[in-house]
């Protein structure tokens, strides 16, 4: 796994997960969790998993 891609990706995920709880509107916060953070996290995990296979 390439470190040049791994750490910036973790920084983006950490920033997204730290920013979402600050949102005051519960509906918007719920959408951010399920529509933005979940696919982003699953996409990153899938990309690193596929990169590790090859």
Residue pairs with C-beta under 8 A, 6 or more apart in sequence:
1 48
1 51
1 52
2 51
6 48
9 44
9 48
12 40
13 37
13 40
13 41
13 44
16 36
16 37
16 40
17 37
20 29
20 32
20 33
20 36
20 37
21 29
23 29
23 32
